[in-house]
Amino acid sequence: MRKKIVAGNWKMNKILQEGVALAKELTETVKSPNCEVIICTPFIHLATVAGIIEGTPIKLGAENCADKASGAYTGEVSAEMVKSTGAEYVILGHSERRQYYGETGEILKEKVKLALANGLKVLYCIGESLEEREAEKQNEVVKTELEESVFNLTAEEWKNIVIAYEPIWAIGTGKTATAEQAEEIHAYIRSCVADRYGKDVADDTTILYGGSCKASNAPELFGKPDIDGGLIGGASLKAADFNGIIDAWK
């Protein structure tokens, strides 16, 4: 059975005190989830939140890491630093990083390599823009993004990769891919993994849906055979909303 995951991506939200309060609230409400629960917080929260969630079912992740191991890179945070806080996961390849900060497939390949070398698991994001979807190029786009940055990994390294499919046109817009649209591309992504690593590896690969997933549509999305959970943005910032999505697995 492949792992079911609900991961929260706080993005650039919550000052430290607010993040601490949310993490504490989640430790009180997330008791015995039917899936793995991860919260991916801004860097400044990581070490503090790690202490709060210790001994609970909640895992910790970062939203990014540097493409360099260490050195004179003012303002950057290395994979080793992320790992030292107690984080287990890191989000890489998010469309916002690609779009606003010019992260290319080559840069992401370096980030993935360093994350894995430092014992982090990677939530690797792929997905198409509205123009690409309308031109029916979504399959081509996601396959290229896999080939550029993660299909160079060995089958052993691949065990630490979780794929998050995020249609860029549905992030923070309130638009959601229909459960059928999402399932179709998740199945295609799994077929790409099977072509590269074989059917057994593909069957074990967790593929999450991200893109305006909320408590109201999570049960339908998670009911599809190739959708193994969600990477949640806005709805992860309120404990009740996030719990509603986690409960979709019950």
Contacts in CASP RR format, 6 or more apart in sequence:
PFRMAT RR
TARGET T0000
AUTHOR 0000-0000-0000
METHOD contacts of the structure
MODEL  1
MRKKIVAGNWKMNKILQEGVALAKELTETVKSPNCEVIICTPFIHLATVA
GIIEGTPIKLGAENCADKASGAYTGEVSAEMVKSTGAEYVILGHSERRQY
YGETGEILKEKVKLALANGLKVLYCIGESLEEREAEKQNEVVKTELEESV
FNLTAEEWKNIVIAYEPIWAIGTGKTATAEQAEEIHAYIRSCVADRYGKD
VADDTTILYGGSCKASNAPELFGKPDIDGGLIGGASLKAADFNGIIDAWK
2 203 0 8 1.000
2 204 0 8 1.000
2 205 0 8 1.000
2 206 0 8 1.000
2 228 0 8 1.000
3 35 0 8 1.000
3 36 0 8 1.000
3 162 0 8 1.000
3 206 0 8 1.000
3 228 0 8 1.000
4 34 0 8 1.000
4 35 0 8 1.000
4 36 0 8 1.000
4 206 0 8 1.000
4 222 0 8 1.000
4 228 0 8 1.000
4 229 0 8 1.000
4 249 0 8 1.000
5 35 0 8 1.000
5 36 0 8 1.000
5 37 0 8 1.000
5 38 0 8 1.000
5 162 0 8 1.000
5 206 0 8 1.000
5 208 0 8 1.000
5 228 0 8 1.000
5 229 0 8 1.000
5 230 0 8 1.000
6 33 0 8 1.000
6 35 0 8 1.000
6 36 0 8 1.000
6 37 0 8 1.000
6 38 0 8 1.000
6 229 0 8 1.000
6 230 0 8 1.000
6 232 0 8 1.000
6 242 0 8 1.000
6 245 0 8 1.000
6 246 0 8 1.000
6 248 0 8 1.000
6 249 0 8 1.000
7 37 0 8 1.000
7 38 0 8 1.000
7 39 0 8 1.000
7 40 0 8 1.000
7 89 0 8 1.000
7 91 0 8 1.000
7 123 0 8 1.000
7 164 0 8 1.000
7 208 0 8 1.000
7 230 0 8 1.000
7 231 0 8 1.000
7 232 0 8 1.000
7 236 0 8 1.000
8 38 0 8 1.000
8 39 0 8 1.000
8 40 0 8 1.000
8 231 0 8 1.000
8 232 0 8 1.000
8 233 0 8 1.000
8 236 0 8 1.000
8 242 0 8 1.000
9 40 0 8 1.000
9 63 0 8 1.000
9 91 0 8 1.000
9 94 0 8 1.000
9 231 0 8 1.000
9 232 0 8 1.000
9 233 0 8 1.000
9 236 0 8 1.000
10 19 0 8 1.000
10 39 0 8 1.000
10 40 0 8 1.000
10 41 0 8 1.000
10 42 0 8 1.000
10 45 0 8 1.000
10 63 0 8 1.000
10 233 0 8 1.000
10 236 0 8 1.000
10 237 0 8 1.000
11 42 0 8 1.000
11 63 0 8 1.000
11 96 0 8 1.000
11 233 0 8 1.000
11 234 0 8 1.000
12 42 0 8 1.000
13 42 0 8 1.000
13 234 0 8 1.000
13 237 0 8 1.000
14 22 0 8 1.000
14 41 0 8 1.000
14 42 0 8 1.000
14 45 0 8 1.000
14 237 0 8 1.000
16 44 0 8 1.000
16 45 0 8 1.000
16 48 0 8 1.000
19 41 0 8 1.000
19 45 0 8 1.000
19 49 0 8 1.000
20 45 0 8 1.000
20 48 0 8 1.000
20 49 0 8 1.000
20 52 0 8 1.000
22 237 0 8 1.000
22 238 0 8 1.000
22 239 0 8 1.000
23 39 0 8 1.000
23 41 0 8 1.000
23 45 0 8 1.000
23 49 0 8 1.000
23 52 0 8 1.000
23 53 0 8 1.000
23 58 0 8 1.000
24 52 0 8 1.000
25 239 0 8 1.000
26 37 0 8 1.000
26 39 0 8 1.000
26 53 0 8 1.000
26 58 0 8 1.000
26 239 0 8 1.000
26 242 0 8 1.000
26 243 0 8 1.000
27 52 0 8 1.000
27 53 0 8 1.000
27 56 0 8 1.000
27 58 0 8 1.000
29 239 0 8 1.000
29 243 0 8 1.000
30 37 0 8 1.000
30 56 0 8 1.000
30 57 0 8 1.000
30 58 0 8 1.000
30 243 0 8 1.000
30 246 0 8 1.000
31 57 0 8 1.000
32 57 0 8 1.000
33 57 0 8 1.000
33 246 0 8 1.000
33 249 0 8 1.000
34 246 0 8 1.000
34 249 0 8 1.000
34 250 0 8 1.000
35 229 0 8 1.000
35 246 0 8 1.000
35 249 0 8 1.000
36 57 0 8 1.000
36 59 0 8 1.000
37 57 0 8 1.000
37 58 0 8 1.000
37 59 0 8 1.000
37 246 0 8 1.000
38 58 0 8 1.000
38 59 0 8 1.000
38 60 0 8 1.000
38 61 0 8 1.000
38 88 0 8 1.000
38 89 0 8 1.000
38 123 0 8 1.000
39 49 0 8 1.000
39 53 0 8 1.000
39 58 0 8 1.000
39 59 0 8 1.000
39 60 0 8 1.000
39 61 0 8 1.000
39 236 0 8 1.000
40 60 0 8 1.000
40 61 0 8 1.000
40 62 0 8 1.000
40 63 0 8 1.000
40 89 0 8 1.000
40 90 0 8 1.000
40 91 0 8 1.000
40 123 0 8 1.000
41 49 0 8 1.000
41 60 0 8 1.000
41 61 0 8 1.000
41 62 0 8 1.000
41 63 0 8 1.000
42 63 0 8 1.000
43 62 0 8 1.000
43 63 0 8 1.000
43 77 0 8 1.000
43 82 0 8 1.000
46 60 0 8 1.000
46 61 0 8 1.000
46 62 0 8 1.000
46 82 0 8 1.000
46 85 0 8 1.000
46 86 0 8 1.000
46 87 0 8 1.000
47 85 0 8 1.000
47 86 0 8 1.000
49 60 0 8 1.000
50 60 0 8 1.000
50 85 0 8 1.000
50 86 0 8 1.000
50 87 0 8 1.000
53 59 0 8 1.000
53 60 0 8 1.000
59 88 0 8 1.000
59 89 0 8 1.000
60 85 0 8 1.000
60 86 0 8 1.000
60 87 0 8 1.000
60 88 0 8 1.000
60 89 0 8 1.000
61 82 0 8 1.000
61 87 0 8 1.000
61 88 0 8 1.000
61 89 0 8 1.000
61 90 0 8 1.000
61 91 0 8 1.000
62 77 0 8 1.000
62 82 0 8 1.000
62 85 0 8 1.000
62 87 0 8 1.000
62 89 0 8 1.000
62 90 0 8 1.000
62 91 0 8 1.000
62 120 0 8 1.000
63 90 0 8 1.000
63 91 0 8 1.000
63 94 0 8 1.000
64 77 0 8 1.000
64 90 0 8 1.000
64 91 0 8 1.000
64 92 0 8 1.000
64 94 0 8 1.000
64 97 0 8 1.000
64 111 0 8 1.000
65 77 0 8 1.000
65 78 0 8 1.000
65 79 0 8 1.000
65 81 0 8 1.000
65 82 0 8 1.000
65 90 0 8 1.000
65 92 0 8 1.000
65 111 0 8 1.000
65 114 0 8 1.000
65 115 0 8 1.000
65 120 0 8 1.000
66 73 0 8 1.000
66 76 0 8 1.000
66 77 0 8 1.000
66 78 0 8 1.000
66 79 0 8 1.000
66 111 0 8 1.000
66 114 0 8 1.000
67 107 0 8 1.000
67 108 0 8 1.000
67 110 0 8 1.000
67 111 0 8 1.000
67 114 0 8 1.000
68 76 0 8 1.000
68 78 0 8 1.000
68 110 0 8 1.000
68 114 0 8 1.000
69 78 0 8 1.000
69 79 0 8 1.000
69 80 0 8 1.000
69 114 0 8 1.000
70 78 0 8 1.000
70 80 0 8 1.000
78 114 0 8 1.000
78 118 0 8 1.000
79 90 0 8 1.000
79 111 0 8 1.000
79 114 0 8 1.000
79 115 0 8 1.000
79 117 0 8 1.000
79 118 0 8 1.000
79 120 0 8 1.000
80 114 0 8 1.000
80 118 0 8 1.000
82 90 0 8 1.000
82 115 0 8 1.000
82 118 0 8 1.000
82 120 0 8 1.000
83 118 0 8 1.000
83 119 0 8 1.000
83 120 0 8 1.000
87 120 0 8 1.000
88 120 0 8 1.000
88 121 0 8 1.000
89 120 0 8 1.000
89 121 0 8 1.000
89 122 0 8 1.000
89 123 0 8 1.000
89 162 0 8 1.000
90 115 0 8 1.000
90 120 0 8 1.000
90 121 0 8 1.000
90 122 0 8 1.000
90 123 0 8 1.000
91 122 0 8 1.000
91 123 0 8 1.000
91 125 0 8 1.000
91 164 0 8 1.000
91 231 0 8 1.000
92 108 0 8 1.000
92 111 0 8 1.000
92 112 0 8 1.000
92 115 0 8 1.000
92 122 0 8 1.000
92 123 0 8 1.000
92 124 0 8 1.000
92 125 0 8 1.000
92 149 0 8 1.000
93 103 0 8 1.000
93 108 0 8 1.000
93 111 0 8 1.000
93 124 0 8 1.000
93 125 0 8 1.000
93 126 0 8 1.000
93 149 0 8 1.000
94 125 0 8 1.000
94 166 0 8 1.000
95 125 0 8 1.000
95 127 0 8 1.000
95 166 0 8 1.000
95 168 0 8 1.000
95 171 0 8 1.000
96 171 0 8 1.000
97 103 0 8 1.000
98 104 0 8 1.000
99 168 0 8 1.000
103 111 0 8 1.000
104 148 0 8 1.000
105 145 0 8 1.000
105 148 0 8 1.000
105 149 0 8 1.000
106 148 0 8 1.000
106 149 0 8 1.000
108 124 0 8 1.000
108 148 0 8 1.000
108 149 0 8 1.000
109 148 0 8 1.000
109 149 0 8 1.000
109 150 0 8 1.000
109 152 0 8 1.000
112 122 0 8 1.000
112 124 0 8 1.000
112 149 0 8 1.000
112 150 0 8 1.000
112 153 0 8 1.000
112 161 0 8 1.000
115 121 0 8 1.000
115 122 0 8 1.000
116 122 0 8 1.000
116 153 0 8 1.000
116 157 0 8 1.000
116 160 0 8 1.000
119 160 0 8 1.000
120 160 0 8 1.000
121 160 0 8 1.000
121 161 0 8 1.000
121 162 0 8 1.000
122 150 0 8 1.000
122 160 0 8 1.000
122 161 0 8 1.000
122 162 0 8 1.000
123 162 0 8 1.000
123 164 0 8 1.000
123 208 0 8 1.000
123 231 0 8 1.000
124 149 0 8 1.000
124 150 0 8 1.000
124 161 0 8 1.000
124 162 0 8 1.000
124 163 0 8 1.000
124 164 0 8 1.000
125 164 0 8 1.000
125 165 0 8 1.000
125 166 0 8 1.000
125 231 0 8 1.000
126 141 0 8 1.000
126 142 0 8 1.000
126 145 0 8 1.000
126 146 0 8 1.000
126 163 0 8 1.000
126 164 0 8 1.000
126 165 0 8 1.000
126 166 0 8 1.000
126 189 0 8 1.000
127 138 0 8 1.000
127 141 0 8 1.000
127 142 0 8 1.000
127 145 0 8 1.000
127 165 0 8 1.000
127 166 0 8 1.000
127 167 0 8 1.000
127 168 0 8 1.000
128 137 0 8 1.000
128 138 0 8 1.000
128 141 0 8 1.000
128 142 0 8 1.000
128 167 0 8 1.000
128 168 0 8 1.000
128 169 0 8 1.000
129 141 0 8 1.000
129 168 0 8 1.000
129 169 0 8 1.000
130 168 0 8 1.000
130 169 0 8 1.000
132 138 0 8 1.000
132 141 0 8 1.000
133 167 0 8 1.000
133 169 0 8 1.000
138 167 0 8 1.000
138 185 0 8 1.000
139 185 0 8 1.000
139 188 0 8 1.000
142 165 0 8 1.000
142 185 0 8 1.000
142 188 0 8 1.000
142 189 0 8 1.000
142 192 0 8 1.000
143 192 0 8 1.000
146 163 0 8 1.000
146 189 0 8 1.000
146 192 0 8 1.000
146 193 0 8 1.000
146 196 0 8 1.000
150 158 0 8 1.000
150 161 0 8 1.000
151 196 0 8 1.000
153 161 0 8 1.000
155 197 0 8 1.000
155 201 0 8 1.000
158 197 0 8 1.000
158 201 0 8 1.000
158 205 0 8 1.000
159 204 0 8 1.000
161 205 0 8 1.000
162 205 0 8 1.000
162 206 0 8 1.000
162 207 0 8 1.000
162 208 0 8 1.000
163 189 0 8 1.000
163 193 0 8 1.000
163 205 0 8 1.000
163 206 0 8 1.000
163 207 0 8 1.000
163 208 0 8 1.000
164 207 0 8 1.000
164 208 0 8 1.000
164 209 0 8 1.000
164 210 0 8 1.000
164 230 0 8 1.000
164 231 0 8 1.000
165 182 0 8 1.000
165 185 0 8 1.000
165 186 0 8 1.000
165 189 0 8 1.000
165 207 0 8 1.000
165 208 0 8 1.000
165 209 0 8 1.000
165 210 0 8 1.000
166 209 0 8 1.000
166 210 0 8 1.000
166 211 0 8 1.000
166 231 0 8 1.000
167 177 0 8 1.000
167 181 0 8 1.000
167 185 0 8 1.000
167 210 0 8 1.000
167 211 0 8 1.000
169 175 0 8 1.000
170 176 0 8 1.000
170 177 0 8 1.000
170 210 0 8 1.000
170 211 0 8 1.000
170 212 0 8 1.000
171 210 0 8 1.000
171 211 0 8 1.000
171 212 0 8 1.000
171 233 0 8 1.000
172 211 0 8 1.000
172 212 0 8 1.000
172 233 0 8 1.000
172 234 0 8 1.000
173 212 0 8 1.000
174 212 0 8 1.000
175 212 0 8 1.000
176 211 0 8 1.000
176 212 0 8 1.000
176 213 0 8 1.000
176 217 0 8 1.000
177 185 0 8 1.000
177 209 0 8 1.000
177 211 0 8 1.000
179 217 0 8 1.000
179 220 0 8 1.000
179 221 0 8 1.000
179 223 0 8 1.000
179 224 0 8 1.000
179 227 0 8 1.000
182 209 0 8 1.000
182 221 0 8 1.000
182 224 0 8 1.000
182 227 0 8 1.000
183 224 0 8 1.000
183 225 0 8 1.000
183 226 0 8 1.000
183 227 0 8 1.000
186 207 0 8 1.000
186 209 0 8 1.000
186 224 0 8 1.000
186 226 0 8 1.000
186 227 0 8 1.000
187 225 0 8 1.000
187 226 0 8 1.000
189 207 0 8 1.000
189 226 0 8 1.000
190 202 0 8 1.000
190 203 0 8 1.000
190 205 0 8 1.000
190 207 0 8 1.000
190 226 0 8 1.000
191 202 0 8 1.000
193 201 0 8 1.000
193 202 0 8 1.000
193 205 0 8 1.000
194 201 0 8 1.000
194 202 0 8 1.000
206 228 0 8 1.000
206 229 0 8 1.000
207 226 0 8 1.000
207 227 0 8 1.000
207 228 0 8 1.000
208 227 0 8 1.000
208 228 0 8 1.000
208 229 0 8 1.000
208 230 0 8 1.000
208 231 0 8 1.000
209 221 0 8 1.000
209 227 0 8 1.000
209 229 0 8 1.000
209 230 0 8 1.000
209 231 0 8 1.000
210 230 0 8 1.000
210 231 0 8 1.000
210 232 0 8 1.000
210 233 0 8 1.000
211 231 0 8 1.000
211 233 0 8 1.000
213 221 0 8 1.000
213 230 0 8 1.000
213 231 0 8 1.000
213 232 0 8 1.000
213 235 0 8 1.000
213 245 0 8 1.000
214 235 0 8 1.000
214 241 0 8 1.000
214 245 0 8 1.000
215 235 0 8 1.000
215 241 0 8 1.000
215 244 0 8 1.000
215 245 0 8 1.000
215 247 0 8 1.000
215 248 0 8 1.000
218 230 0 8 1.000
218 244 0 8 1.000
218 245 0 8 1.000
218 248 0 8 1.000
219 248 0 8 1.000
221 227 0 8 1.000
221 229 0 8 1.000
221 230 0 8 1.000
221 248 0 8 1.000
222 229 0 8 1.000
222 230 0 8 1.000
222 248 0 8 1.000
222 249 0 8 1.000
229 249 0 8 1.000
230 245 0 8 1.000
232 242 0 8 1.000
232 245 0 8 1.000
234 241 0 8 1.000
235 241 0 8 1.000
235 242 0 8 1.000
235 245 0 8 1.000
236 242 0 8 1.000
END
